[in-house]
Amino acid sequence: MFSGLSALVVENVKVEGGVIRVTARTQGRPVPCPACGALTEKVHGFHHRTVADVPVDGRRVVVSVVLRRLVCPVLGCPRQTFREQVPGVVERYQRRTNRLTSQLGSVVKESAGRAGARLSRVLACAISRSTALRLLMHRAAPPLRVPRVLGVDDFALKRRHRYATVIIDAETGERIDVLPDRTAQTLITWLREHPGAAYVCRDGSGSYGEAIRQALPEAVQVSDRWHLWSNLCGKVLAEVRSHAACWATAVNPARPGGVREQTTRERWQRVHHLLDQGVGLLECARRLDGALNTVKRYARMKEPTGDRRAPRYKPTLVDPYRDHLRTRRAEDPAVAVLQLFREIQEPGYTGSLNLLYRYITQGRAEGDKPVTTPQRFARLLLTRPENLRDKDTTLLRELTEACPEISELACLTSEFAQLLAPAEGNDVKLTDWITTVRAADLPHLHSFANGLELDRAAVDAGLTLPYHNGRTEGVNTRTKKIMRQMHGRAGFPLLRHRLLLQ
């Protein structure tokens, strides 16, 4: 029960309510002088120390230790007398045994200040929130080492205002260091002070790329494949939106355009009217009182998009009788809703007349095909074919066949997805893919290809080497949890220390 006190001689154990009091003394062996190292057992006096130990049976354990004040036998020693210490049990200025300090340190490492203090009370070794933070900051961070493969990424200290940089071992996920900002100069300084990395994984950040080129010119930069795919997804969605006028009619030709589609068409006409007169993009934005990026988006469109939003209807009691309603309204378009209500009551309809009326006025009785959105269409294009349901596969085939550009987009997207499995020769295949993209009439995909060319060496390394920044993103997710625990109550030094201890 008291194996952690084996370096002491336990003289008495007493239970006082919720506290177990242990009386002990040292073993009386010779002790080296902390100044000169000479052994001595000459006693000058005695000193009482009280320390806390790990709880037993849900009760606090308090150890009262009698320590000796010893005399140094060496004449002229700066320490004429000194108090003996018991390594592992009673250290200088310590009020808890090492094993209790270790357990509380594990608690505060996960919970920090206030939460750690609350949990310590449940564990019968109560400490204050300030003590919890002191224990946390006194825990030694792991020694800094430079791995072979580094992972570098940023995370928000205050979104859109302040950011920091985390550096990890991309192979094991071990935290290496946390920098207070994400500027190139800060990373350059750190990399020059800690050389030795052969590979550095990063996202598409230009500042990180330039910092690595300056500090570690021999290191291979690896562009993260997830970010490449994420950038492609954004371009695919933009292409799908720009060709909505083609594929939207294949979904439901009878469905008229709404206010959103009409507004888009009017804006497109105004932008292109000014462009045909030789007005620049910035001047167009000023005259139309709009954002420059919005004017650029309309300028890239050959035709106004027909974005159509899918109504999200829940299943109703009318659904089993839709075929009957469709047939009757096709035979007699002027048939009264009350008459239809009576007809479907006979087979077993139990809903209300109002429900049937809303069902018909919403156009759900005549809908032959499901209405989709650009977001859903893009998701179908970007999903593995084997993971699609049969009805999604049919819908995707119908939509791609309605527009030649979308059909070509689907092929190019599938080809790029195959390149994301790292293998030798993917860099050559990427060159062929970029050549095919530039020959296609897909301007948003051209922009994506130009971005790949600007960072081509890192992209080639990302498609051919097995390294990636996935573990760095996992560290960022863990960081968000830690920051929520300490929101508004801690600074960067404490956050950095907790990250390095994880």
C-alpha positions in Angstrom: 0.0 0.0 0.0 2.9 2.4 0.8 5.5 1.0 -1.6 6.3 4.5 -2.8 7.6 5.2 0.8 10.0 2.3 0.8 13.0 4.8 1.2 11.6 5.8 4.6 11.0 4.0 7.9 7.3 4.0 8.5 6.6 4.2 12.3 2.9 4.7 12.5 -0.3 4.8 10.4 -3.4 6.5 11.7 -6.9 7.0 10.1 -8.5 10.3 11.0 -11.9 10.5 9.2 -11.1 11.1 5.5 -7.3 11.4 6.0 -4.7 8.7 6.5 -1.7 10.1 8.4 1.6 8.3 8.1 4.5 9.0 10.5 8.0 8.2 9.1 11.7 9.0 9.4 14.8 8.5 7.3 16.9 5.4 7.5 19.9 7.2 9.2 22.5 6.4 6.5 25.4 8.7 5.6 24.4 11.5 3.2 26.7 13.4 0.8 27.1 17.1 1.3 25.4 19.0 -1.6 28.3 21.4 -1.8 31.5 19.3 -1.6 30.1 15.7 -1.8 31.7 14.5 1.5 29.7 11.8 3.3 28.4 12.6 6.8 26.0 11.2 9.4 26.8 13.8 12.1 23.4 15.2 13.3 23.1 18.8 14.0 19.3 18.8 14.6 16.0 17.5 13.3 13.4 19.0 10.9 9.8 17.9 10.3 8.4 17.9 6.8 4.8 17.1 5.7 4.1 15.9 2.2 1.0 14.5 0.5 1.0 11.0 -1.1 -1.3 9.3 -3.5 -4.8 8.6 -2.1 -5.7 5.2 -0.6 -9.3 4.0 -0.6 -10.5 7.4 -1.7 -8.8 9.1 1.3 -6.0 11.6 1.4 -2.7 10.4 2.6 -0.5 12.8 4.5 3.1 11.8 5.4 4.9 13.4 8.3 8.7 12.9 7.9 11.4 13.6 10.4 14.5 14.7 8.5 18.0 15.3 9.9 20.1 18.5 9.7 23.6 17.2 9.2 27.0 18.8 9.7 29.6 18.8 6.8 32.9 17.3 8.0 35.0 19.4 5.7 36.4 22.6 7.2 35.8 25.6 5.0 32.9 24.0 3.1 30.3 26.7 2.2 27.6 24.5 3.5 28.4 23.9 7.2 25.0 22.3 7.8 22.3 21.0 5.5 19.0 19.1 5.5 19.0 15.7 4.1 16.7 14.9 1.2 15.1 11.6 0.2 15.3 11.3 -3.6 12.1 10.1 -5.2 10.1 10.8 -2.1 10.9 14.1 -0.5 12.8 16.7 -2.7 13.8 20.2 -1.8 10.8 22.6 -1.5 8.4 19.7 -2.4 5.0 19.3 -0.7 4.0 16.1 -2.6 5.7 12.8 -3.3 7.0 12.3 -6.8 4.4 9.7 -7.7 1.6 12.0 -6.6 3.2 14.9 -8.6 3.4 12.6 -11.6 -0.3 11.6 -11.4 -1.4 15.2 -11.0 0.8 16.2 -13.9 -0.9 13.7 -16.1 -4.3 15.1 -15.1 -3.4 18.7 -15.7 -1.7 17.9 -19.0 -5.1 16.8 -20.4 -7.3 19.2 -18.5 -5.1 22.3 -17.6 -6.2 24.7 -14.9 -9.8 24.9 -13.7 -10.9 21.5 -15.1 -7.8 19.8 -13.6 -8.5 21.4 -10.2 -12.1 20.1 -10.3 -10.9 16.6 -11.3 -8.3 16.6 -8.5 -11.0 17.1 -5.9 -12.8 14.0 -7.2 -9.5 12.1 -7.0 -9.1 13.1 -3.3 -5.9 15.1 -3.9 -7.3 18.6 -4.3 -5.2 21.4 -5.8 -6.1 24.9 -6.9 -6.2 26.0 -10.5 -3.0 28.1 -10.1 -1.2 25.0 -8.7 -2.5 23.0 -11.6 -1.0 25.4 -14.1 2.3 25.5 -12.2 2.5 21.7 -12.2 1.7 21.8 -16.0 4.5 24.3 -16.7 7.0 22.4 -14.6 6.6 19.3 -16.6 9.6 19.0 -18.9 8.9 19.2 -22.6 10.4 16.4 -24.7 13.9 17.3 -26.0 13.8 19.0 -29.4 15.1 16.9 -32.2 15.0 17.3 -36.0 13.4 14.4 -37.8 14.1 13.3 -41.3 10.6 14.3 -42.5 9.1 17.5 -41.2 5.4 18.5 -41.4 4.7 22.3 -41.3 1.2 23.9 -41.1 -0.5 26.9 -39.6 -3.4 27.2 -37.2 -5.5 30.1 -36.0 -4.9 31.7 -32.6 -7.6 34.2 -33.5 -9.3 33.5 -36.8 -8.5 36.0 -39.6 -6.2 37.9 -37.2 -3.4 35.9 -35.6 -1.9 32.5 -36.6 0.8 30.2 -35.4 2.9 27.5 -37.0 3.2 23.9 -35.8 6.1 21.7 -36.8 5.9 17.9 -36.3 7.6 14.7 -37.3 5.5 13.8 -40.4 6.3 10.1 -40.0 5.4 9.6 -36.3 3.2 12.7 -35.5 5.5 13.7 -32.7 5.3 17.5 -32.0 8.6 19.2 -32.6 8.0 22.9 -32.0 5.3 25.6 -32.2 6.2 29.0 -33.6 4.3 32.2 -32.5 3.4 33.3 -36.1 3.3 32.0 -39.7 5.7 34.5 -41.3 8.4 33.2 -43.6 11.2 34.9 -41.6 10.2 33.1 -38.4 10.3 29.7 -40.1 13.6 30.6 -41.9 15.2 31.3 -38.5 14.0 28.1 -37.0 15.1 25.9 -39.9 18.5 27.5 -40.0 18.9 26.9 -36.2 17.7 23.3 -36.6 19.0 21.9 -39.9 19.0 18.3 -40.9 15.5 17.6 -42.4 15.6 15.9 -45.8 11.8 16.3 -46.6 9.4 19.0 -45.6 5.6 18.4 -46.1 3.4 21.5 -46.4 0.3 22.8 -48.0 0.2 25.3 -50.9 1.4 28.2 -48.8 3.8 30.4 -50.8 5.5 31.8 -47.7 6.3 28.4 -46.3 7.7 27.3 -49.6 9.9 30.3 -49.9 11.1 29.9 -46.3 12.1 26.3 -46.9 13.9 27.2 -50.2 16.0 29.8 -48.4 16.7 27.9 -45.2 17.0 24.3 -46.6 17.8 24.5 -50.3 18.7 20.8 -50.4 15.5 19.6 -48.7 12.7 18.2 -50.9 9.4 20.0 -50.5 6.3 17.7 -50.5 2.9 19.3 -51.4 0.1 17.7 -49.4 -2.2 15.6 -51.6 -5.4 16.4 -49.6 -4.9 20.1 -50.3 -4.4 19.3 -54.0 -7.7 17.4 -54.1 -9.5 20.1 -52.1 -8.3 22.8 -54.6 -9.6 20.6 -57.5 -12.9 20.1 -55.8 -13.4 23.9 -55.7 -12.6 24.2 -59.4 -14.9 21.3 -60.3 -17.8 23.0 -58.5 -17.1 26.3 -60.3 -17.1 24.5 -63.7 -20.4 22.7 -62.8 -22.0 26.0 -61.9 -20.7 27.7 -65.1 -22.4 24.9 -67.3 -25.6 24.7 -65.3 -27.5 26.0 -68.3 -26.7 22.7 -70.1 -27.2 20.0 -67.5 -30.0 21.6 -65.5 -32.4 21.2 -68.5 -31.6 17.5 -68.5 -32.8 17.1 -65.0 -36.3 18.6 -65.4 -36.9 20.4 -68.7 -40.3 21.6 -67.5 -39.0 23.3 -64.4 -38.8 27.1 -65.0 -36.0 29.2 -63.7 -36.5 31.1 -60.4 -35.6 34.5 -59.2 -32.0 33.5 -58.5 -31.5 32.4 -62.1 -33.1 35.5 -63.5 -30.9 37.8 -61.3 -27.8 35.9 -62.5 -28.7 36.3 -66.1 -29.3 40.1 -65.7 -25.9 40.6 -63.9 -24.2 38.6 -66.6 -25.7 40.7 -69.3 -24.7 44.0 -67.6 -21.1 42.8 -67.1 -20.7 41.6 -70.7 -22.3 44.7 -72.1 -19.6 46.8 -70.4 -16.9 44.5 -71.4 -18.0 44.6 -75.0 -17.6 48.4 -74.8 -13.9 48.0 -73.7 -14.5 48.8 -70.1 -12.0 47.1 -67.7 -12.9 44.7 -64.9 -12.1 47.2 -62.1 -14.2 49.9 -63.8 -17.0 47.4 -64.3 -17.0 46.7 -60.6 -17.2 50.4 -59.8 -20.0 51.1 -62.2 -22.1 48.1 -61.1 -21.2 48.7 -57.4 -20.1 45.1 -57.0 -17.0 43.2 -55.9 -14.2 42.8 -58.3 -14.1 39.0 -57.8 -17.8 38.8 -58.7 -17.2 40.7 -61.9 -14.3 38.4 -62.8 -16.5 35.4 -62.2 -19.2 36.7 -64.6 -16.6 37.7 -67.1 -15.3 34.1 -67.3 -18.8 32.8 -68.0 -19.6 32.2 -71.7 -23.3 32.0 -70.8 -25.3 32.9 -67.7 -25.5 30.0 -65.3 -28.8 28.4 -64.5 -28.3 27.5 -60.8 -31.4 25.7 -59.6 -31.8 24.7 -56.1 -33.4 21.4 -55.2 -36.5 21.6 -53.0 -36.1 19.4 -49.9 -39.4 17.6 -49.4 -40.0 15.1 -46.7 -42.0 11.9 -47.4 -45.8 12.5 -47.1 -48.9 10.4 -47.1 -49.6 11.4 -50.7 -46.5 9.8 -52.2 -48.1 6.3 -52.7 -50.8 7.9 -54.8 -48.6 10.1 -57.0 -49.0 7.9 -60.1 -52.8 8.1 -59.9 -52.7 11.9 -59.4 -50.4 12.2 -62.4 -52.6 10.1 -64.6 -55.8 11.9 -63.7 -54.2 15.4 -64.1 -52.9 14.4 -67.5 -56.3 13.2 -68.7 -58.2 16.2 -67.2 -55.9 19.2 -66.3 -58.9 21.0 -64.8 -59.9 18.2 -62.4 -60.8 19.6 -58.9 -58.5 18.9 -56.0 -61.5 17.9 -54.0 -62.4 15.2 -56.6 -58.9 13.8 -56.4 -59.1 13.8 -52.7 -62.2 11.7 -52.8 -60.7 9.3 -55.3 -57.6 8.5 -53.3 -59.6 8.2 -50.0 -61.2 5.1 -51.3 -57.8 3.1 -51.7 -56.8 4.2 -48.2 -55.5 7.8 -48.1 -55.7 9.1 -44.5 -54.2 12.5 -45.0 -55.9 15.9 -45.1 -57.2 17.9 -48.1 -54.7 20.7 -47.3 -51.8 18.3 -47.5 -53.0 17.1 -50.9 -53.5 20.7 -52.1 -49.9 21.7 -51.1 -48.5 18.6 -52.7 -50.1 19.4 -56.0 -49.3 23.2 -56.0 -45.6 22.4 -55.2 -45.5 20.4 -58.5 -44.6 17.2 -56.8 -47.2 15.2 -58.7 -45.7 15.9 -62.1 -42.0 15.6 -61.2 -40.5 12.8 -63.4 -36.9 13.3 -62.3 -35.3 14.5 -59.1 -34.0 18.0 -59.1 -30.3 18.4 -58.2 -28.0 21.3 -57.3 -24.5 22.2 -58.5 -23.1 21.1 -55.1 -24.7 17.7 -55.3 -23.7 17.3 -58.9 -20.1 18.1 -58.1 -20.2 15.7 -55.2 -21.3 12.9 -57.6 -18.4 13.8 -59.9 -15.9 13.7 -57.1 -17.1 10.4 -55.4 -15.6 7.1 -56.2 -17.9 5.3 -58.7 -18.1 2.1 -56.6 -19.4 4.2 -53.7 -22.3 5.7 -55.6 -25.8 4.3 -55.3 -27.5 3.0 -58.4 -29.8 6.0 -58.7 -26.9 8.4 -58.2 -25.0 6.6 -60.9 -27.9 6.9 -63.3 -28.4 10.6 -62.5 -24.7 11.2 -63.0 -24.7 9.5 -66.4 -27.7 11.6 -67.5 -26.2 14.8 -66.4 -22.7 14.3 -68.0 -24.3 13.2 -71.3 -26.2 16.4 -71.4 -23.1 18.6 -71.6 -19.8 17.7 -73.5 -17.7 19.9 -71.3 -19.0 18.2 -68.1 -18.3 14.8 -69.6 -14.8 15.9 -70.3 -14.6 17.3 -66.8 -15.6 14.0 -65.3 -12.9 12.1 -67.2 -10.2 14.6 -66.1 -11.3 14.5 -62.5 -11.1 10.7 -62.5 -7.7 10.8 -64.0 -6.4 13.2 -61.4 -7.8 11.2 -58.6 -5.8 8.2 -59.8 -2.6 10.3 -59.5 -3.2 10.9 -55.8 -2.0 7.3 -55.0 1.7 8.0 -54.8 3.8 6.0 -57.3 6.7 6.4 -59.6 5.9 8.0 -62.9 3.0 10.1 -61.6 5.0 13.2 -62.4 5.1 12.3 -66.1 1.4 11.4 -66.0 0.7 14.8 -64.4 2.4 16.6 -67.3 0.1 14.7 -69.8 -2.9 15.6 -67.6 -2.0 19.3 -67.6 -1.6 19.3 -71.4 -5.0 17.7 -71.8 -6.6 20.2 -69.4 -5.2 23.2 -71.4 -6.6 21.8 -74.6 -10.1 21.5 -73.0 -12.6 24.3 -72.8 -12.6 24.4 -69.0 -11.3 27.8 -67.8 -11.5 27.0 -64.1 -9.5 23.9 -64.5 -6.9 25.9 -66.4 -6.5 28.0 -63.3 -6.0 24.9 -61.3 -3.3 23.6 -63.7 -1.5 27.0 -63.6 -1.4 26.7 -59.8 0.2 23.2 -60.1 2.8 24.5 -62.5 3.8 27.3 -60.1 4.6 24.7 -57.4 5.5 21.9 -59.7 8.5 20.4 -57.9 6.5 20.1 -54.6 3.5 18.7 -56.4 5.6 16.1 -58.2 7.1 15.0 -54.8 3.6 14.8 -53.3 2.4 12.5 -56.1 5.5 10.2 -56.1 6.6 10.1 -52.4 4.6 8.5 -49.6 4.9 11.5 -47.2 2.0 13.8 -46.5 0.7 16.4 -44.0 -2.2 14.3 -42.7 -0.7 14.0 -39.2 -0.1 17.7 -39.1 -3.8 18.2 -39.7 -4.6 15.8 -36.9 -2.4 17.9 -34.6 -4.3 21.0 -35.6 -7.6 19.2 -34.8 -6.2 18.4 -31.3 -5.0 22.0 -31.0 -8.6 23.3 -31.5 -9.8 21.2 -28.6 -7.1 22.5 -26.3 -7.8 26.1 -27.3 -11.5 25.7 -26.5 -10.5 24.4 -23.1 -8.4 27.5 -22.5 -10.4 30.1 -24.4 -9.7 33.6 -23.2 -7.8 32.3 -20.1 -4.3 31.5 -21.3 -1.5 32.8 -23.6 0.7 31.4 -26.2 3.4 30.0 -23.9 0.9 27.7 -22.1 -0.6 26.6 -25.4 2.8 25.8 -26.8 3.8 23.8 -23.7 0.6 21.7 -23.8 1.0 21.0 -27.5 4.6 19.8 -27.0 3.5 17.5 -24.1 0.8 15.7 -26.1 
